[in-house]
């Protein structure tokens, strides 16, 4: 149950269309459902505005299916991250509405469709090799009710490619800048815009990049103010943070 459904239920109780005992039955599984191997936080959608997200690695397909089923019993949107098609196929046996997003390696079951998202989120990638991380970020933000503009392959090796999008950057309320190798893109973007920037270092790169540590350290040591950095390859965390920032923002760009 999300906030809108909870509000609707409380209005029904107030109007007398729904009895108190019926309402209590609907709330029976809140705030959590204990599956033995996992305790599913079905109250999170009310507290934070988005349901618990399932991190796939380390869990068996059977365990993921049970967690997904618990979220669906609570009538919540489902996002399972970092999984392959075998997990998607296992989920579809119970939940035929599930979608698999190949590039993001994510399974989604939408609670509702058709709502126009809030504009303001821009996702930039330095190179094509960063697309998996960027799509995880964009998909997460979209599921949280945001419109996302994607701009790919605008790394600093060809800075004119980035400058060509200056009007889009100027209209953004929050930008996710994703880069591997030397991780320079977020610093450049933070120096050109007046909105919050979320830097995402990726494990892309040659030789001594240490699986993204060079990009991470470069972003953490940026001289550009207003740049916040998430962990290596953490597209989900960046997308979630961007959605929360945009959700809270009431600013309108001129």
TALINTA-V886866 format. One line per field, one symbol per residue. psi: psi as a letter, one per 30 degrees, with the letter a starting at -180 (. if undefined). A space follows every 10 residues. Layout:
# TALINTA-V886866
psi = ???
This chain:
# TALINTA-V886866
psi = kaeeeeeeee eeeefffkle eeeeeegefk glkjgefkjk iffeeeefgk lkkjjekfkl eeeeeeeeee eefghlkkjk lhlafeeeee efeeiffkkk jeefhkkkjk ellfkklklf kkkkkelffg eeeeeeeeee eefggkkkkk jlhhlffiff eeffgeeeef fkfkkjjkkb cfhfeeeeef fflglkkjkj klgkllcgfh hfeeeeeeef gkfklgkkkl lkgieeeeee eeeeeeefkg kkk.
